Structure formats: structure tokens, C-alpha cells
Amino acid sequence: PSALTTIRVVDGKSIPINFGSDAGTKVVFLAHGFLGSRSDLGYIAEDLASRGYVCVAPEYPESLEASYPRMDGLNRAAINKQLIPYIKDLVHQPIVSYSAIGHSLGCGTVLQMGDDSWNRVLMGSGRAPLLPSSRTRSKTTENNDTVYKNPVVGGRLLFISSVNDGPVTSWGGGIEIPKEYTVLQESQLQQEENGEGIQSVKKLQRAALVFQGDKAPNHISYLSENVNDAMLSFLSPLLPLTNALGIPVLDFDKYEKSRDSVATGKV
């Protein structure tokens, strides 16, 4: 039987944590975007941890909250290369599955992690990865590590984007979804509360959800509310100037009005 206990998390709440069972443990990595922080996807980590997952949120060197100095050769790939075996040694139960969730630049990070057995979720990206084939998958070996030259990866994958995502739609090239993906509707995920339809969604190998409409999430709506609130308190005095000069601010100007982190997280 699994051991159930509680752990106090960064916002002061105590939530029940299931540390897995003799049958094995599921590990989830969460990769923040450029200049982001390990707290960006904290609400996802808290929810998954309460369900028995082991969640790992690395702090990458370019983070605005980086707790260590930048060093030559220390990048996302180097950190992940050391982190994955470290987690294997740290977790006492057998690891039965690996998953990775990325936001913005973190999407590219999770595509380079693990192998085709991994589950992946990409949020705040414009281009859903192609499925692997002999024509599209090009790889090379560097220091005994397989590196994929193209954004092509195997395994189960959920791609999440939005028509209101400024960095994606304005200067990121737009949204592209390969024909092999099953395109989901937001209503399909909302049916989970009623137990309708969600089981068929879970069985999909490649799925895409694109939020539609003027009230669709923006680029930072996917992040934790407390993270966005903290950044807004810092950036708010500068937003009128950045808007006047046309300087992109990763949709913080949109989020100042929408304040939709919680609503987006529920979906």
C-alpha cells in the first residue's frame, strides 16, 4: 500500500501527498520558459503531487530567479542530463513512467528530454512537433547522447496553444498543427467533471487544443497566479511605456486585464 502524508508547499498550504506504491512511481518534469522560474508551473506540480506523482521543476540558468551564477557549459541540456539519473537514484520505488511539461522555451526543452516512451505536454508554443518517420527524423550522436536536429519526437504528446498568445501569433510564426493530430475542443476537457468523453481523450497519442476567441489565454495565462502577480507588481509602472513604444512584454499587458491564470489552469 502507498504511504499518504502531507507536505507544506510554497504558498503555505498543506496538501496530501501520495508517495507511490510498490507498483511503481510516475515522474513528471516541468520546464519553465525563458527568464521564467521553477515556480511558474507550481500549481500543476502541486496537483500532480497530491495524486502520487513525483514532480521535478529545475531552475535553468537564464531564470530571473536563478539561485546560482551562470557558468560556461551549464545550460538546460547539461542540467537535464545530470538530473534524470539523479532522480532515478532518489526515488526508491521503480519508476514506471516519465512525463515532461514545458511552457514557451520549455517546450523545446522537454522535446529533447528522454525517449519515445515519455509523455509530453507543450504549452505556449506555435508549432506542434511532427511525428517521427524515416524522412523527418534526423539525429546525431554527441558525447554518446542522441540529439534530434528537427522538432520531431515520438511518444504521447498534448499540444496546447491559443489564438490570443502574442509571442506565438504576432512574431512567432503562428500556430501549426500536423494533420496526424486529433484537434480537441475545450468542452471535451470540461466534461471530465461529469466523467463524459475524457477517457477517449486520454487514449489519444497526439492531440492539440487551441483556445479560441477574444478571451482565450495569453502567453503567460498558463503560469501560476502568484508568479504572474509578482511580475506584474514589478512591471506595471513600465507597461504604458512599453505599449507606447511597441516593445513586446510577453503578454503581461494582456494579463494585467485578464487575470486568468486560475481559469486557464482549471482547463
N, C-alpha and C positions, 0 to 999 in steps of 0.2 A: 504494500500500500504506500501511497505517496505521503510525504510529510507536509502538513499545512501549518504555516506560521504567518506572522505579519512583519512587514518591514516599513519603516518610515521613509518616505520619499522627499524630494527636494522642496515640494510645496507644503510640507508639514503634515500631509495626510498619512494615515496608516491604512495600508491595503493588504488583503490576504495574498500570500504568495504560495503557490504550489511548486515545490522544488523538483517535480517529476516523480517518476516511479522506477521500479526495477525494469520496466519495459523499455525505458529509454527517455532521453531528453531532446527537446527541439530547441535549436539555437537560432536566434534572429539578430542580424547585424543591421544597424541603422546609420546611414551615411549622410551627413549634413552637406549643404551646398557651399559655394564659395563664400568666404567670410562668415559662414554660419557658425553654429556651436553644437556641442554634443547634447544640449538641451532642446534643440529645435524640434525633434520628434519625440520628446519626452512623454507626451500623452499616449502615444502608440505603445511605447515601451512599458508604461505602467499598466495599460490594459492587457497586453500580451503576458506580462509577468504574472498578473493575477490569474491567468489561465494556465500557468505552468511552464511558459517558455522562458528560456534564459536569453535575456536581451543585452546586447553589447553596442554601445554608442561611442565609437572612437572620436577623439579630438584630433582633427587634422591640422597641419602646421599653419595654414593660412587663416585659421579661425580668429575672429576678433577677440575671442576669449582664451586664446591659446595660453596654456599654463607652462609652456616651455619655449626656449628660444629656437628659432629656425636654424637648421644645420644643413650643410651640403649633403645631398643624397637622401635626406629624410623627407619623403613625400608619402602620398596616400598608398601607393603600391608597396612601398617598403614597410609601412606600418601594418598593412593588412597581411603581408607575407609572414610577419612575426606573430601577429595577433591570433590568426586561425589556429596554429598549433598550440599556442598558449592556452586558448580556451579549451582545446581538447584535453590538455593536462589538468585544467582547473575543474572541469565538470566530472564528477565521479561516476555518473551513470553513462551508459552507452549513448552516443548522440545518433538519433535516428533520422534527423533531417536538418538541413541548413536552409535558411532563407535570408534575403537581404532586401532592405527597403531604402531607396535613395530619393533625395529631393534635389532638383536642379543639377548642379555639377555632380552631386552624389549619385545621380542616375548612371553616369559613365563609370563611377567608382564601382558600383555593385555589378555592372556588366563585366568587369574584369576580375571579380572575385569568384572563387570556387570553380565548379564544373557544371556539366549539363544536368546534374541531379538536383541542383539548387532551385528554390523558388525565389522569384524576384518581383518587386513592386517598384515601378518608376513613377514619380510624381513631379509635376512641374517641368516636363520635358516636351519637346515638339515632335520628335521623331521616334516612333516605335521601332525597336530593333527588328531586322529581318530574321527570318527563320534560317537555320543553318542548311547549307547544301554544298555540294562539291564546287558550285560556281561562285557562291557568295562568301564562303568562309575561307579566309586566308589567315594562316597563323605562322608564327615563327617561334623559335625557342631561344630565350635569352637567359643565361645563367640557370639552365635546367628548368625554367618556368615557361609555360605556354602563354604566349601573348597573342591576342587576336587583333589583327590590323584593322578589321572592319567592325562596325557595330552590329555584329551577328552573334547570337548566342542561343544555345539550346535550353531546354527545361521549361517549366511553367512560368508564365510571366503575366502580370497585370499592369497595363499602361494607363496612367491617369493624366489627363490634360484638361485645359479649359480655354474657351474662346476669349475669355477675359484676362488671360495671362499675358501681360505686357511684354516681358522678355521673350516669350515664345512667339507671339503673333506679330509684334512690331518689328523686332530686329533679330529674331531667332530663326527665321525661315518658314514659320507656320507649322501647322500640325500635319503630320504624315503617318498614315496607318496602313501597313501592308494588307493585302486582300485576305491573307490567311487568318487574320484576327477576327474574333467574334466581337462586334461592337455592342456594348451594353447600354441600357438606359438607366438613368438614376433611379427610376421607380423599381427596377429589378432588385437593387440593393436594399431599398427601403422595405421591401417585402420580407426581409429577414425577420423582422419583429413578429410577423404573422406566420413564419415558417413556410411561406409560399415561394416557390421558384428558386430560392437561394441554393438548394442542393445542386441543381443543374448548372448554376454559375460556378460553383466550386469545382466541378469536374472539367471545366474548360482548360485547355493547355495554353492558349493565347487569347487574352481578352483585353479590350480597350474601353475606357469610359471617358468621354469628352463632355464636360459640363457645358451647357448651352445657356444663352440668354444674357441680358444685361447684368443680372445679379449673380452670374457664375463666379466661382472663386478666382482670385487673382494669384499672382505668383507666390505670395507668402501666406495665403489663406491656409495652406497645408501645415503651417508651423504652429507650435504651442502658443496659446493665447498669452501666457506670461512673458514669453520671449518677444513676441511682437509688441506687446505693451511697453516693455523695457526699451526696445529700439525706437518706438515712436516718441517716447518721452525725451529721447536724445535728439531725434531728427526733426521733430515738429517745428522748431524755430527755423529750420533750413528749408522746409518744403515749399513755402511761397517763392523763394529764390530759385530753387531747382526747377520748379514748374515754369517760372518766367523765362529761364534760360534754356528750357528743354533738355535738362540733364536727367537721364534715366536714374531712378532710385529704386529699382526692383519692386515697383508697385506699392511702396509704402504710402504714397499719396492716395492710392485707391483704398488701401486698407484703413487709412485714417477715417474714411467714411463708412466702409462696410463692416469692419469689426466682426468678421465672420469665421474666425478660427474654430470656435466651438461648433458652429453649424456645419462647417466643412468636415471636421473631424468625425461627427456623428455619421456622416455618409460613408 
